[in-house]
Amino acid sequence: MSKAEMLRQSAIEKNKANLDQLAEQVQTIRQAKAQSVEDLSAMLEPLAKALASLSSEAGQTLVQIEEATRTAGVNFERQVQLANDSLTTTITASSQATARLNKAAGNASWVHYGLTVTSGMGAAVLTIGFWLWLSGPSVPPTVDSRAVAEALRPVLIEAMKTAKEPVKPAKSK
């Protein structure tokens, strides 16, 4: 319950009590038979004072309620402004975070492309390396074919002489 509501409730209860008292006094005046104007004046004087007091209290209560309402309004406006400022700050921060995430995602894409190319090249190098390692050493040809032909020529000529049919040697260039 807010302060303004509590003041209203208190004022209502006070006013009810005062009105009940005034109603009793009015009823007493109605029932009383005044003998003179002074008697009537004496009976009406407390009633008039009570009415004046009631109206004064009601005025003070209304002023207090108005002041409490004004204070609550100022507090509410301040809270709304603080919430608005906080929301603006949050929106700005989230926009900046979104921009940073988008940039990081773009950078991550390039990193992934680079990583893919690098891993592909690494796999190719390792595959070639293992193939070469498993194939064993290769011996380069160091034998001269002319020298071999010259070395085998006398043997071949001898073999042809002993053969039943004469074989004509091929002409070398």
FENVENNOR-V764854 format. One record per residue. N is the residue number from 0. OMEGA is omega in whole degrees, -180 to 180 (999 if undefined). Layout:
N & OMEGA
N & OMEGA
This chain:
0 & -177
1 & -178
2 & 180
3 & 179
4 & 178
5 & 178
6 & 179
7 & -179
8 & 179
9 & 180
10 & 179
11 & 179
12 & 179
13 & -179
14 & 178
15 & 180
16 & 180
17 & 179
18 & 177
19 & 178
20 & 180
21 & 179
22 & 177
23 & -179
24 & 178
25 & 179
26 & 179
27 & -179
28 & -180
29 & -177
30 & -177
31 & 177
32 & -177
33 & -179
34 & -180
35 & 179
36 & -180
37 & 178
38 & 179
39 & 179
40 & 179
41 & 179
42 & -178
43 & -177
44 & 178
45 & 179
46 & 179
47 & 178
48 & 180
49 & 178
50 & 179
51 & 179
52 & 180
53 & -180
54 & 177
55 & 178
56 & 179
57 & 178
58 & 178
59 & 179
60 & 178
61 & 178
62 & 179
63 & 179
64 & 179
65 & 179
66 & 179
67 & 178
68 & 179
69 & 179
70 & 179
71 & 178
72 & 179
73 & 178
74 & 180
75 & 179
76 & 179
77 & 179
78 & 178
79 & 179
80 & 178
81 & 179
82 & 178
83 & 178
84 & 179
85 & 179
86 & 179
87 & 178
88 & 180
89 & 179
90 & 179
91 & -180
92 & -180
93 & 176
94 & 178
95 & 179
96 & 178
97 & 179
98 & 179
99 & 179
100 & 178
101 & 179
102 & 179
103 & 179
104 & 177
105 & 178
106 & -180
107 & 178
108 & 179
109 & 177
110 & 180
111 & 176
112 & 179
113 & 179
114 & 178
115 & 180
116 & -179
117 & -179
118 & 176
119 & 179
120 & 178
121 & 179
122 & 179
123 & 180
124 & 179
125 & 180
126 & 179
127 & 179
128 & 179
129 & 176
130 & 179
131 & -179
132 & -179
133 & -178
134 & 179
135 & -178
136 & 177
137 & -178
138 & 179
139 & -180
140 & -180
141 & -178
142 & 178
143 & -176
144 & 177
145 & -179
146 & 178
147 & -180
148 & 179
149 & -180
150 & -178
151 & -176
152 & -180
153 & -179
154 & -179
155 & 179
156 & 179
157 & 180
158 & 180
159 & 180
160 & -178
161 & -180
162 & -177
163 & 178
164 & -180
165 & 179
166 & 179
167 & 179
168 & 178
169 & -178
170 & 176
171 & -177
172 & 999
